[in-house]
Amino acid sequence: MLPSRDRSLPLLAEGRVALWLSREATVRPMLFVSGGYAPQDFLFHGFVREDPAAPPTGNPPSQTVDVWTTRGPWFAGGGVGVLFATSAGTGFLLEVEAVAAFPTTATVIRPSLSFAIGF
């Protein structure tokens, strides 16, 4: 169990513009650019070497600590995808998106698989 901490708002709001490379085929590739709001929480493990002469005394000579950081909350990015149509208005959408978070920076690769209705 991780110790309690303040977590970022679990919200993703994304706008995107897509270029569909085929509209008639069962397999429909696409390119897109996106932007929006999505804070990203990251966990790092840090190694700390203690100074035995510094107060407080009694600390171990070294320890590993958990370091949490939140990046973003804004992002911009782009990606590629392919829609596998199952009927005239439904299909499975497989995407890979690379986003850059700002003002606190991070680069995130987000793969996704979804089911689309009414495209």
Biopython code that builds the backbone (N, CA, C, O; Angstrom):
import numpy as np
from Bio.PDB.StructureBuilder import StructureBuilder

atoms = [
    (1, "MET", "N", (0.840, -1.181, 0.000)),
    (1, "MET", "CA", (0.000, 0.000, 0.000)),
    (1, "MET", "C", (0.885, 1.244, 0.000)),
    (1, "MET", "O", (1.792, 1.369, 0.823)),
    (2, "LEU", "N", (0.620, 2.148, -0.913)),
    (2, "LEU", "CA", (1.395, 3.378, -0.995)),
    (2, "LEU", "C", (0.894, 4.368, 0.046)),
    (2, "LEU", "O", (-0.299, 4.386, 0.351)),
    (3, "PRO", "N", (1.776, 5.187, 0.595)),
    (3, "PRO", "CA", (1.329, 6.197, 1.551)),
    (3, "PRO", "C", (0.401, 7.193, 0.865)),
    (3, "PRO", "O", (0.452, 7.372, -0.352)),
    (4, "SER", "N", (-0.445, 7.836, 1.663)),
    (4, "SER", "CA", (-1.393, 8.786, 1.082)),
    (4, "SER", "C", (-0.642, 10.017, 0.575)),
    (4, "SER", "O", (0.388, 10.404, 1.127)),
    (5, "ARG", "N", (-1.164, 10.607, -0.461)),
    (5, "ARG", "CA", (-0.585, 11.806, -1.055)),
    (5, "ARG", "C", (-1.672, 12.520, -1.827)),
    (5, "ARG", "O", (-2.709, 11.931, -2.132)),
    (6, "ASP", "N", (-1.448, 13.773, -2.144)),
    (6, "ASP", "CA", (-2.394, 14.508, -2.983)),
    (6, "ASP", "C", (-2.244, 14.024, -4.412)),
    (6, "ASP", "O", (-1.143, 14.021, -4.963)),
    (7, "ARG", "N", (-3.336, 13.622, -5.001)),
    (7, "ARG", "CA", (-3.316, 13.147, -6.386)),
    (7, "ARG", "C", (-3.849, 14.243, -7.301)),
    (7, "ARG", "O", (-4.584, 15.131, -6.869)),
    (8, "SER", "N", (-3.467, 14.167, -8.564)),
    (8, "SER", "CA", (-3.975, 15.136, -9.525)),
    (8, "SER", "C", (-5.426, 14.794, -9.872)),
    (8, "SER", "O", (-5.900, 13.692, -9.597)),
    (9, "LEU", "N", (-6.107, 15.740, -10.469)),
    (9, "LEU", "CA", (-7.497, 15.558, -10.883)),
    (9, "LEU", "C", (-7.557, 14.502, -11.981)),
    (9, "LEU", "O", (-6.938, 14.693, -13.028)),
    (10, "PRO", "N", (-8.274, 13.397, -11.789)),
    (10, "PRO", "CA", (-8.302, 12.330, -12.802)),
    (10, "PRO", "C", (-9.244, 12.678, -13.958)),
    (10, "PRO", "O", (-10.347, 12.141, -14.055)),
    (11, "LEU", "N", (-8.798, 13.575, -14.825)),
    (11, "LEU", "CA", (-9.629, 14.068, -15.912)),
    (11, "LEU", "C", (-8.811, 14.137, -17.194)),
    (11, "LEU", "O", (-7.656, 14.563, -17.178)),
    (12, "LEU", "N", (-9.408, 13.721, -18.295)),
    (12, "LEU", "CA", (-8.813, 13.869, -19.617)),
    (12, "LEU", "C", (-9.813, 14.596, -20.489)),
    (12, "LEU", "O", (-10.916, 14.099, -20.717)),
    (13, "ALA", "N", (-9.444, 15.763, -20.976)),
    (13, "ALA", "CA", (-10.256, 16.522, -21.932)),
    (13, "ALA", "C", (-9.381, 16.756, -23.152)),
    (13, "ALA", "O", (-8.352, 17.425, -23.064)),
    (14, "GLU", "N", (-9.790, 16.205, -24.291)),
    (14, "GLU", "CA", (-8.946, 16.242, -25.492)),
    (14, "GLU", "C", (-9.757, 16.701, -26.690)),
    (14, "GLU", "O", (-10.889, 16.264, -26.898)),
    (15, "GLY", "N", (-9.160, 17.588, -27.475)),
    (15, "GLY", "CA", (-9.695, 17.971, -28.773)),
    (15, "GLY", "C", (-8.724, 17.495, -29.835)),
    (15, "GLY", "O", (-7.512, 17.492, -29.623)),
    (16, "ARG", "N", (-9.260, 17.092, -30.981)),
    (16, "ARG", "CA", (-8.359, 16.612, -32.036)),
    (16, "ARG", "C", (-8.925, 16.895, -33.409)),
    (16, "ARG", "O", (-10.132, 17.048, -33.600)),
    (17, "VAL", "N", (-8.004, 16.959, -34.361)),
    (17, "VAL", "CA", (-8.334, 17.079, -35.777)),
    (17, "VAL", "C", (-7.674, 15.898, -36.468)),
    (17, "VAL", "O", (-6.478, 15.659, -36.300)),
    (18, "ALA", "N", (-8.467, 15.151, -37.255)),
    (18, "ALA", "CA", (-7.947, 13.932, -37.888)),
    (18, "ALA", "C", (-8.047, 14.024, -39.403)),
    (18, "ALA", "O", (-8.957, 14.650, -39.947)),
    (19, "LEU", "N", (-7.098, 13.392, -40.065)),
    (19, "LEU", "CA", (-7.102, 13.241, -41.520)),
    (19, "LEU", "C", (-7.259, 11.751, -41.806)),
    (19, "LEU", "O", (-6.345, 10.963, -41.564)),
    (20, "TRP", "N", (-8.436, 11.373, -42.326)),
    (20, "TRP", "CA", (-8.691, 9.976, -42.680)),
    (20, "TRP", "C", (-8.137, 9.733, -44.081)),
    (20, "TRP", "O", (-8.480, 10.453, -45.018)),
    (21, "LEU", "N", (-7.290, 8.729, -44.226)),
    (21, "LEU", "CA", (-6.634, 8.444, -45.502)),
    (21, "LEU", "C", (-7.473, 7.551, -46.401)),
    (21, "LEU", "O", (-7.157, 7.396, -47.581)),
    (22, "SER", "N", (-8.540, 6.961, -45.866)),
    (22, "SER", "CA", (-9.474, 6.151, -46.648)),
    (22, "SER", "C", (-10.824, 6.204, -45.951)),
    (22, "SER", "O", (-10.890, 6.137, -44.724)),
    (23, "ARG", "N", (-11.908, 6.325, -46.722)),
    (23, "ARG", "CA", (-13.232, 6.380, -46.122)),
    (23, "ARG", "C", (-14.106, 5.192, -46.537)),
    (23, "ARG", "O", (-15.173, 4.986, -45.959)),
    (24, "GLU", "N", (-13.681, 4.429, -47.505)),
    (24, "GLU", "CA", (-14.515, 3.353, -48.020)),
    (24, "GLU", "C", (-14.067, 1.963, -47.595)),
    (24, "GLU", "O", (-14.881, 1.039, -47.575)),
    (25, "ALA", "N", (-12.814, 1.794, -47.259)),
    (25, "ALA", "CA", (-12.258, 0.471, -46.975)),
    (25, "ALA", "C", (-12.666, -0.023, -45.592)),
    (25, "ALA", "O", (-13.103, 0.757, -44.746)),
    (26, "THR", "N", (-12.521, -1.307, -45.377)),
    (26, "THR", "CA", (-12.749, -1.894, -44.057)),
    (26, "THR", "C", (-11.642, -1.479, -43.093)),
    (26, "THR", "O", (-11.890, -1.312, -41.899)),
    (27, "VAL", "N", (-10.420, -1.313, -43.604)),
    (27, "VAL", "CA", (-9.284, -0.853, -42.812)),
    (27, "VAL", "C", (-9.012, 0.597, -43.220)),
    (27, "VAL", "O", (-8.670, 0.867, -44.371)),
    (28, "ARG", "N", (-9.166, 1.535, -42.265)),
    (28, "ARG", "CA", (-9.081, 2.964, -42.569)),
    (28, "ARG", "C", (-7.987, 3.636, -41.738)),
    (28, "ARG", "O", (-8.203, 3.904, -40.556)),
    (29, "PRO", "N", (-6.826, 3.913, -42.320)),
    (29, "PRO", "CA", (-5.757, 4.594, -41.581)),
    (29, "PRO", "C", (-6.065, 6.080, -41.393)),
    (29, "PRO", "O", (-6.819, 6.673, -42.165)),
    (30, "MET", "N", (-5.466, 6.672, -40.350)),
    (30, "MET", "CA", (-5.666, 8.090, -40.063)),
    (30, "MET", "C", (-4.451, 8.690, -39.380)),
    (30, "MET", "O", (-3.658, 7.983, -38.757)),
    (31, "LEU", "N", (-4.315, 10.016, -39.506)),
    (31, "LEU", "CA", (-3.321, 10.819, -38.803)),
    (31, "LEU", "C", (-4.088, 11.868, -38.007)),
    (31, "LEU", "O", (-5.151, 12.312, -38.440)),
    (32, "PHE", "N", (-3.564, 12.274, -36.847)),
    (32, "PHE", "CA", (-4.279, 13.281, -36.077)),
    (32, "PHE", "C", (-3.322, 14.122, -35.241)),
    (32, "PHE", "O", (-2.220, 13.688, -34.908)),
    (33, "VAL", "N", (-3.765, 15.335, -34.908)),
    (33, "VAL", "CA", (-3.114, 16.197, -33.936)),
    (33, "VAL", "C", (-4.117, 16.445, -32.819)),
    (33, "VAL", "O", (-5.327, 16.452, -33.046)),
    (34, "SER", "N", (-3.601, 16.647, -31.608)),
    (34, "SER", "CA", (-4.494, 16.782, -30.469)),
    (34, "SER", "C", (-3.925, 17.761, -29.455)),
    (34, "SER", "O", (-2.756, 18.141, -29.511)),
    (35, "GLY", "N", (-4.776, 18.152, -28.539)),
    (35, "GLY", "CA", (-4.363, 19.005, -27.442)),
    (35, "GLY", "C", (-5.434, 18.978, -26.376)),
    (35, "GLY", "O", (-6.589, 18.652, -26.652)),
    (36, "GLY", "N", (-5.045, 19.327, -25.133)),
    (36, "GLY", "CA", (-6.042, 19.341, -24.090)),
    (36, "GLY", "C", (-5.462, 19.378, -22.695)),
    (36, "GLY", "O", (-4.355, 19.866, -22.467)),
    (37, "TYR", "N", (-6.250, 18.842, -21.759)),
    (37, "TYR", "CA", (-5.931, 18.853, -20.332)),
    (37, "TYR", "C", (-5.884, 17.425, -19.829)),
    (37, "TYR", "O", (-6.855, 16.683, -19.978)),
    (38, "ALA", "N", (-4.755, 17.025, -19.228)),
    (38, "ALA", "CA", (-4.620, 15.693, -18.630)),
    (38, "ALA", "C", (-3.378, 15.669, -17.753)),
    (38, "ALA", "O", (-2.282, 15.428, -18.258)),
    (39, "PRO", "N", (-3.519, 15.914, -16.444)),
    (39, "PRO", "CA", (-2.354, 15.809, -15.571)),
    (39, "PRO", "C", (-1.816, 14.381, -15.569)),
    (39, "PRO", "O", (-2.587, 13.421, -15.565)),
    (40, "GLN", "N", (-0.502, 14.247, -15.571)),
    (40, "GLN", "CA", (0.148, 12.935, -15.609)),
    (40, "GLN", "C", (0.918, 12.734, -14.311)),
    (40, "GLN", "O", (1.807, 13.526, -13.999)),
    (41, "ASP", "N", (0.595, 11.691, -13.549)),
    (41, "ASP", "CA", (1.320, 11.372, -12.313)),
    (41, "ASP", "C", (2.413, 10.350, -12.615)),
    (41, "ASP", "O", (2.175, 9.364, -13.313)),
    (42, "PHE", "N", (3.618, 10.595, -12.083)),
    (42, "PHE", "CA", (4.751, 9.700, -12.268)),
    (42, "PHE", "C", (5.330, 9.332, -10.913)),
    (42, "PHE", "O", (5.385, 10.167, -10.011)),
    (43, "LEU", "N", (5.761, 8.083, -10.766)),
    (43, "LEU", "CA", (6.426, 7.610, -9.561)),
    (43, "LEU", "C", (7.866, 7.256, -9.905)),
    (43, "LEU", "O", (8.122, 6.486, -10.830)),
    (44, "PHE", "N", (8.808, 7.827, -9.150)),
    (44, "PHE", "CA", (10.219, 7.521, -9.286)),
    (44, "PHE", "C", (10.708, 6.960, -7.963)),
    (44, "PHE", "O", (10.155, 7.277, -6.910)),
    (45, "HIS", "N", (11.724, 6.142, -8.008)),
    (45, "HIS", "CA", (12.361, 5.640, -6.801)),
    (45, "HIS", "C", (13.734, 6.302, -6.708)),
    (45, "HIS", "O", (14.553, 6.174, -7.618)),
    (46, "GLY", "N", (13.982, 7.008, -5.605)),
    (46, "GLY", "CA", (15.239, 7.722, -5.419)),
    (46, "GLY", "C", (16.077, 7.070, -4.334)),
    (46, "GLY", "O", (15.545, 6.540, -3.359)),
    (47, "PHE", "N", (17.378, 7.113, -4.508)),
    (47, "PHE", "CA", (18.317, 6.565, -3.539)),
    (47, "PHE", "C", (18.909, 7.728, -2.752)),
    (47, "PHE", "O", (19.412, 8.683, -3.343)),
    (48, "VAL", "N", (18.852, 7.654, -1.417)),
    (48, "VAL", "CA", (19.359, 8.715, -0.545)),
    (48, "VAL", "C", (20.462, 8.140, 0.332)),
    (48, "VAL", "O", (20.273, 7.130, 1.009)),
    (49, "ARG", "N", (21.615, 8.797, 0.308)),
    (49, "ARG", "CA", (22.712, 8.430, 1.202)),
    (49, "ARG", "C", (22.716, 9.460, 2.331)),
    (49, "ARG", "O", (22.840, 10.660, 2.084)),
    (50, "GLU", "N", (22.583, 8.990, 3.559)),
    (50, "GLU", "CA", (22.481, 9.866, 4.724)),
    (50, "GLU", "C", (23.858, 10.308, 5.214)),
    (50, "GLU", "O", (24.841, 9.583, 5.070)),
    (51, "ASP", "N", (23.915, 11.496, 5.790)),
    (51, "ASP", "CA", (25.111, 11.988, 6.469)),
    (51, "ASP", "C", (24.956, 11.613, 7.947)),
    (51, "ASP", "O", (24.098, 12.172, 8.630)),
    (52, "PRO", "N", (25.773, 10.675, 8.453)),
    (52, "PRO", "CA", (25.578, 10.222, 9.833)),
    (52, "PRO", "C", (25.836, 11.312, 10.874)),
    (52, "PRO", "O", (25.395, 11.179, 12.016)),
    (53, "ALA", "N", (26.540, 12.386, 10.509)),
    (53, "ALA", "CA", (26.820, 13.451, 11.459)),
    (53, "ALA", "C", (25.700, 14.487, 11.523)),
    (53, "ALA", "O", (25.652, 15.275, 12.467)),
    (54, "ALA", "N", (24.805, 14.501, 10.548)),
    (54, "ALA", "CA", (23.743, 15.514, 10.512)),
    (54, "ALA", "C", (22.542, 15.051, 11.335)),
    (54, "ALA", "O", (22.210, 13.866, 11.343)),
    (55, "PRO", "N", (21.891, 15.990, 12.027)),
    (55, "PRO", "CA", (20.690, 15.602, 12.766)),
    (55, "PRO", "C", (19.548, 15.342, 11.791)),
    (55, "PRO", "O", (19.597, 15.915, 10.702)),
    (56, "PRO", "N", (18.560, 14.566, 12.061)),
    (56, "PRO", "CA", (18.452, 13.767, 13.273)),
    (56, "PRO", "C", (19.333, 12.531, 13.165)),
    (56, "PRO", "O", (19.497, 11.978, 12.077)),
    (57, "THR", "N", (19.886, 12.106, 14.253)),
    (57, "THR", "CA", (20.734, 10.919, 14.258)),
    (57, "THR", "C", (19.865, 9.676, 14.313)),
    (57, "THR", "O", (18.689, 9.749, 14.669)),
    (58, "GLY", "N", (20.433, 8.554, 13.966)),
    (58, "GLY", "CA", (19.690, 7.299, 14.002)),
    (58, "GLY", "C", (19.108, 6.888, 12.660)),
    (58, "GLY", "O", (18.470, 5.840, 12.562)),
    (59, "ASN", "N", (19.316, 7.699, 11.618)),
    (59, "ASN", "CA", (18.849, 7.306, 10.293)),
    (59, "ASN", "C", (19.735, 6.191, 9.750)),
    (59, "ASN", "O", (20.909, 6.105, 10.111)),
    (60, "PRO", "N", (19.191, 5.341, 8.892)),
    (60, "PRO", "CA", (20.046, 4.335, 8.255)),
    (60, "PRO", "C", (21.064, 5.013, 7.338)),
    (60, "PRO", "O", (20.840, 6.145, 6.911)),
    (61, "PRO", "N", (22.181, 4.342, 7.024)),
    (61, "PRO", "CA", (23.210, 4.958, 6.172)),
    (61, "PRO", "C", (22.696, 5.310, 4.775)),
    (61, "PRO", "O", (23.184, 6.259, 4.161)),
    (62, "SER", "N", (21.709, 4.551, 4.264)),
    (62, "SER", "CA", (21.107, 4.848, 2.961)),
    (62, "SER", "C", (19.704, 4.262, 2.938)),
    (62, "SER", "O", (19.375, 3.357, 3.705)),
    (63, "GLN", "N", (18.879, 4.804, 2.033)),
    (63, "GLN", "CA", (17.514, 4.294, 1.888)),
    (63, "GLN", "C", (16.974, 4.662, 0.516)),
    (63, "GLN", "O", (17.476, 5.577, -0.137)),
    (64, "THR", "N", (15.955, 3.949, 0.091)),
    (64, "THR", "CA", (15.253, 4.247, -1.147)),
    (64, "THR", "C", (13.923, 4.892, -0.790)),
    (64, "THR", "O", (13.202, 4.398, 0.076)),
    (65, "VAL", "N", (13.599, 5.994, -1.456)),
    (65, "VAL", "CA", (12.370, 6.717, -1.176)),
    (65, "VAL", "C", (11.527, 6.806, -2.449)),
    (65, "VAL", "O", (12.060, 6.777, -3.558)),
    (66, "ASP", "N", (10.205, 6.914, -2.277)),
    (66, "ASP", "CA", (9.288, 7.125, -3.393)),
    (66, "ASP", "C", (9.150, 8.620, -3.633)),
    (66, "ASP", "O", (8.930, 9.388, -2.696)),
    (67, "VAL", "N", (9.280, 9.033, -4.892)),
    (67, "VAL", "CA", (9.148, 10.432, -5.274)),
    (67, "VAL", "C", (8.023, 10.522, -6.296)),
    (67, "VAL", "O", (8.127, 9.955, -7.384)),
    (68, "TRP", "N", (6.947, 11.232, -5.955)),
    (68, "TRP", "CA", (5.829, 11.443, -6.874)),
    (68, "TRP", "C", (5.939, 12.834, -7.487)),
    (68, "TRP", "O", (6.311, 13.794, -6.813)),
    (69, "THR", "N", (5.616, 12.929, -8.754)),
    (69, "THR", "CA", (5.568, 14.220, -9.428)),
    (69, "THR", "C", (4.388, 14.219, -10.398)),
    (69, "THR", "O", (4.033, 13.180, -10.955)),
    (70, "THR", "N", (3.794, 15.374, -10.592)),
    (70, "THR", "CA", (2.710, 15.545, -11.557)),
    (70, "THR", "C", (3.206, 16.459, -12.656)),
    (70, "THR", "O", (3.747, 17.528, -12.376)),
    (71, "ARG", "N", (3.032, 16.056, -13.899)),
    (71, "ARG", "CA", (3.463, 16.832, -15.068)),
    (71, "ARG", "C", (2.245, 17.327, -15.819)),
    (71, "ARG", "O", (1.169, 16.732, -15.761)),
    (72, "GLY", "N", (2.438, 18.433, -16.529)),
    (72, "GLY", "CA", (1.339, 19.023, -17.279)),
    (72, "GLY", "C", (0.826, 20.246, -16.553)),
    (72, "GLY", "O", (1.629, 21.000, -16.005)),
    (73, "PRO", "N", (-0.451, 20.472, -16.526)),
    (73, "PRO", "CA", (-1.532, 19.570, -16.891)),
    (73, "PRO", "C", (-1.938, 19.648, -18.359)),
    (73, "PRO", "O", (-2.753, 18.842, -18.810)),
    (74, "TRP", "N", (-1.401, 20.582, -19.103)),
    (74, "TRP", "CA", (-1.791, 20.742, -20.512)),
    (74, "TRP", "C", (-0.903, 19.882, -21.402)),
    (74, "TRP", "O", (0.227, 19.561, -21.035)),
    (75, "PHE", "N", (-1.417, 19.506, -22.580)),
    (75, "PHE", "CA", (-0.616, 18.706, -23.496)),
    (75, "PHE", "C", (-0.959, 19.046, -24.934)),
    (75, "PHE", "O", (-2.034, 19.568, -25.227)),
    (76, "ALA", "N", (-0.023, 18.740, -25.827)),
    (76, "ALA", "CA", (-0.215, 18.824, -27.275)),
    (76, "ALA", "C", (0.516, 17.636, -27.878)),
    (76, "ALA", "O", (1.562, 17.223, -27.378)),
    (77, "GLY", "N", (-0.031, 17.092, -28.944)),
    (77, "GLY", "CA", (0.614, 15.931, -29.542)),
    (77, "GLY", "C", (-0.004, 15.534, -30.858)),
    (77, "GLY", "O", (-0.748, 16.294, -31.476)),
    (78, "GLY", "N", (0.317, 14.340, -31.266)),
    (78, "GLY", "CA", (-0.198, 13.806, -32.512)),
    (78, "GLY", "C", (0.026, 12.315, -32.564)),
    (78, "GLY", "O", (0.728, 11.743, -31.729)),
    (79, "GLY", "N", (-0.583, 11.692, -33.559)),
    (79, "GLY", "CA", (-0.428, 10.249, -33.645)),
    (79, "GLY", "C", (-0.987, 9.671, -34.919)),
    (79, "GLY", "O", (-1.397, 10.381, -35.837)),
    (80, "VAL", "N", (-0.989, 8.356, -34.938)),
    (80, "VAL", "CA", (-1.504, 7.581, -36.061)),
    (80, "VAL", "C", (-2.492, 6.562, -35.516)),
    (80, "VAL", "O", (-2.439, 6.165, -34.352)),
    (81, "GLY", "N", (-3.385, 6.158, -36.389)),
    (81, "GLY", "CA", (-4.352, 5.154, -35.983)),
    (81, "GLY", "C", (-4.888, 4.420, -37.186)),
    (81, "GLY", "O", (-4.657, 4.798, -38.335)),
    (82, "VAL", "N", (-5.608, 3.368, -36.890)),
    (82, "VAL", "CA", (-6.271, 2.607, -37.944)),
    (82, "VAL", "C", (-7.608, 2.125, -37.390)),
    (82, "VAL", "O", (-7.687, 1.613, -36.273)),
    (83, "LEU", "N", (-8.655, 2.299, -38.190)),
    (83, "LEU", "CA", (-9.992, 1.855, -37.829)),
    (83, "LEU", "C", (-10.285, 0.571, -38.588)),
    (83, "LEU", "O", (-10.132, 0.510, -39.808)),
    (84, "PHE", "N", (-10.704, -0.446, -37.864)),
    (84, "PHE", "CA", (-11.131, -1.705, -38.464)),
    (84, "PHE", "C", (-12.652, -1.723, -38.420)),
    (84, "PHE", "O", (-13.237, -2.058, -37.389)),
    (85, "ALA", "N", (-13.299, -1.366, -39.527)),
    (85, "ALA", "CA", (-14.753, -1.229, -39.571)),
    (85, "ALA", "C", (-15.422, -2.598, -39.466)),
    (85, "ALA", "O", (-15.054, -3.543, -40.163)),
    (86, "THR", "N", (-16.415, -2.682, -38.576)),
    (86, "THR", "CA", (-17.202, -3.907, -38.428)),
    (86, "THR", "C", (-18.555, -3.783, -39.107)),
    (86, "THR", "O", (-19.203, -4.792, -39.383)),
    (87, "SER", "N", (-18.995, -2.537, -39.383)),
    (87, "SER", "CA", (-20.215, -2.260, -40.143)),
    (87, "SER", "C", (-20.074, -0.859, -40.716)),
    (87, "SER", "O", (-18.994, -0.272, -40.653)),
    (88, "ALA", "N", (-21.151, -0.313, -41.276)),
    (88, "ALA", "CA", (-21.080, 1.010, -41.893)),
    (88, "ALA", "C", (-20.777, 2.113, -40.886)),
    (88, "ALA", "O", (-20.202, 3.135, -41.260)),
    (89, "GLY", "N", (-21.151, 1.935, -39.606)),
    (89, "GLY", "CA", (-20.946, 2.992, -38.626)),
    (89, "GLY", "C", (-20.288, 2.560, -37.329)),
    (89, "GLY", "O", (-20.349, 3.291, -36.340)),
    (90, "THR", "N", (-19.653, 1.379, -37.304)),
    (90, "THR", "CA", (-18.982, 0.927, -36.091)),
    (90, "THR", "C", (-17.638, 0.292, -36.447)),
    (90, "THR", "O", (-17.424, -0.147, -37.578)),
    (91, "GLY", "N", (-16.743, 0.252, -35.470)),
    (91, "GLY", "CA", (-15.456, -0.386, -35.706)),
    (91, "GLY", "C", (-14.513, -0.229, -34.525)),
    (91, "GLY", "O", (-14.766, 0.555, -33.610)),
    (92, "PHE", "N", (-13.443, -0.971, -34.559)),
    (92, "PHE", "CA", (-12.401, -0.906, -33.544)),
    (92, "PHE", "C", (-11.336, 0.077, -34.008)),
    (92, "PHE", "O", (-10.900, 0.033, -35.158)),
    (93, "LEU", "N", (-10.918, 0.964, -33.109)),
    (93, "LEU", "CA", (-9.945, 1.993, -33.431)),
    (93, "LEU", "C", (-8.684, 1.753, -32.599)),
    (93, "LEU", "O", (-8.723, 1.806, -31.370)),
    (94, "LEU", "N", (-7.575, 1.491, -33.276)),
    (94, "LEU", "CA", (-6.276, 1.276, -32.643)),
    (94, "LEU", "C", (-5.416, 2.501, -32.922)),
    (94, "LEU", "O", (-5.223, 2.874, -34.079)),
    (95, "GLU", "N", (-4.889, 3.142, -31.845)),
    (95, "GLU", "CA", (-4.131, 4.382, -31.996)),
    (95, "GLU", "C", (-2.854, 4.359, -31.163)),
    (95, "GLU", "O", (-2.763, 3.664, -30.151)),
    (96, "VAL", "N", (-1.873, 5.133, -31.613)),
    (96, "VAL", "CA", (-0.670, 5.432, -30.839)),
    (96, "VAL", "C", (-0.466, 6.935, -30.929)),
    (96, "VAL", "O", (-0.402, 7.503, -32.019)),
    (97, "GLU", "N", (-0.365, 7.578, -29.755)),
    (97, "GLU", "CA", (-0.260, 9.034, -29.693)),
    (97, "GLU", "C", (0.961, 9.422, -28.858)),
    (97, "GLU", "O", (1.187, 8.854, -27.790)),
    (98, "ALA", "N", (1.741, 10.377, -29.336)),
    (98, "ALA", "CA", (2.858, 10.938, -28.577)),
    (98, "ALA", "C", (2.455, 12.348, -28.166)),
    (98, "ALA", "O", (2.083, 13.164, -29.009)),
    (99, "VAL", "N", (2.530, 12.635, -26.858)),
    (99, "VAL", "CA", (2.133, 13.950, -26.367)),
    (99, "VAL", "C", (3.257, 14.559, -25.551)),
    (99, "VAL", "O", (4.035, 13.853, -24.910)),
    (100, "ALA", "N", (3.329, 15.881, -25.586)),
    (100, "ALA", "CA", (4.255, 16.652, -24.759)),
    (100, "ALA", "C", (3.428, 17.430, -23.750)),
    (100, "ALA", "O", (2.549, 18.205, -24.127)),
    (101, "ALA", "N", (3.708, 17.224, -22.465)),
    (101, "ALA", "CA", (3.002, 17.930, -21.397)),
    (101, "ALA", "C", (3.715, 19.248, -21.103)),
    (101, "ALA", "O", (4.935, 19.345, -21.238)),
    (102, "PHE", "N", (2.946, 20.260, -20.701)),
    (102, "PHE", "CA", (3.510, 21.547, -20.313)),
    (102, "PHE", "C", (2.572, 22.230, -19.339)),
    (102, "PHE", "O", (1.393, 21.875, -19.352)),
    (103, "PRO", "N", (2.963, 23.166, -18.500)),
    (103, "PRO", "CA", (4.258, 23.816, -18.421)),
    (103, "PRO", "C", (5.327, 22.974, -17.725)),
    (103, "PRO", "O", (6.511, 23.192, -17.979)),
    (104, "THR", "N", (4.965, 22.015, -16.851)),
    (104, "THR", "CA", (5.980, 21.092, -16.339)),
    (104, "THR", "C", (6.090, 19.970, -17.353)),
    (104, "THR", "O", (5.107, 19.273, -17.605)),
    (105, "THR", "N", (7.247, 19.779, -17.933)),
    (105, "THR", "CA", (7.400, 18.984, -19.141)),
    (105, "THR", "C", (7.507, 17.491, -18.880)),
    (105, "THR", "O", (8.039, 17.042, -17.865)),
    (106, "ALA", "N", (6.982, 16.747, -19.835)),
    (106, "ALA", "CA", (7.120, 15.294, -19.905)),
    (106, "ALA", "C", (6.687, 14.876, -21.302)),
    (106, "ALA", "O", (5.868, 15.545, -21.931)),
    (107, "THR", "N", (7.235, 13.778, -21.782)),
    (107, "THR", "CA", (6.810, 13.184, -23.042)),
    (107, "THR", "C", (6.172, 11.845, -22.717)),
    (107, "THR", "O", (6.747, 11.028, -21.999)),
    (108, "VAL", "N", (4.981, 11.630, -23.253)),
    (108, "VAL", "CA", (4.211, 10.434, -22.939)),
    (108, "VAL", "C", (3.762, 9.779, -24.236)),
    (108, "VAL", "O", (3.272, 10.457, -25.139)),
    (109, "ILE", "N", (3.928, 8.458, -24.334)),
    (109, "ILE", "CA", (3.410, 7.674, -25.454)),
    (109, "ILE", "C", (2.150, 6.973, -24.955)),
    (109, "ILE", "O", (2.195, 6.222, -23.980)),
    (110, "ARG", "N", (1.020, 7.221, -25.631)),
    (110, "ARG", "CA", (-0.261, 6.667, -25.176)),
    (110, "ARG", "C", (-0.869, 5.763, -26.253)),
    (110, "ARG", "O", (-1.464, 6.270, -27.205)),
    (111, "PRO", "N", (-0.737, 4.450, -26.128)),
    (111, "PRO", "CA", (-1.448, 3.544, -27.032)),
    (111, "PRO", "C", (-2.899, 3.401, -26.552)),
    (111, "PRO", "O", (-3.172, 3.506, -25.356)),
    (112, "SER", "N", (-3.816, 3.164, -27.478)),
    (112, "SER", "CA", (-5.211, 2.955, -27.077)),
    (112, "SER", "C", (-5.922, 2.058, -28.073)),
    (112, "SER", "O", (-5.589, 2.002, -29.257)),
    (113, "LEU", "N", (-6.911, 1.363, -27.547)),
    (113, "LEU", "CA", (-7.816, 0.547, -28.352)),
    (113, "LEU", "C", (-9.218, 0.907, -27.893)),
    (113, "LEU", "O", (-9.518, 0.829, -26.702)),
    (114, "SER", "N", (-10.076, 1.298, -28.814)),
    (114, "SER", "CA", (-11.436, 1.688, -28.474)),
    (114, "SER", "C", (-12.404, 1.180, -29.529)),
    (114, "SER", "O", (-12.005, 0.710, -30.594)),
    (115, "PHE", "N", (-13.693, 1.286, -29.205)),
    (115, "PHE", "CA", (-14.744, 0.912, -30.132)),
    (115, "PHE", "C", (-15.471, 2.193, -30.533)),
    (115, "PHE", "O", (-15.989, 2.902, -29.671)),
    (116, "ALA", "N", (-15.514, 2.494, -31.814)),
    (116, "ALA", "CA", (-16.109, 3.737, -32.320)),
    (116, "ALA", "C", (-17.497, 3.472, -32.886)),
    (116, "ALA", "O", (-17.730, 2.462, -33.550)),
    (117, "ILE", "N", (-18.419, 4.399, -32.611)),
    (117, "ILE", "CA", (-19.791, 4.314, -33.120)),
    (117, "ILE", "C", (-20.121, 5.627, -33.805)),
    (117, "ILE", "O", (-19.879, 6.696, -33.245)),
    (118, "GLY", "N", (-20.671, 5.559, -35.013)),
    (118, "GLY", "CA", (-21.163, 6.734, -35.709)),
    (118, "GLY", "C", (-20.121, 7.589, -36.366)),
    (118, "GLY", "O", (-20.207, 8.814, -36.283)),
    (119, "PHE", "N", (-19.135, 7.004, -37.019)),
    (119, "PHE", "CA", (-18.104, 7.796, -37.686)),
    (119, "PHE", "C", (-18.455, 8.043, -39.118)),
    (119, "PHE", "O", (-17.696, 8.696, -39.835)),
]
sb = StructureBuilder()
sb.init_structure("model")
sb.init_model(0)
sb.init_chain("A")
sb.init_seg("    ")
for serial, (resi, resn, name, xyz) in enumerate(atoms, 1):
    if name == "N":
        sb.init_residue(resn, " ", resi, " ")
    sb.init_atom(name, np.array(xyz, "f"), 0.0, 1.0, " ", f" {name:<3s}", serial, name[0])
structure = sb.get_structure()
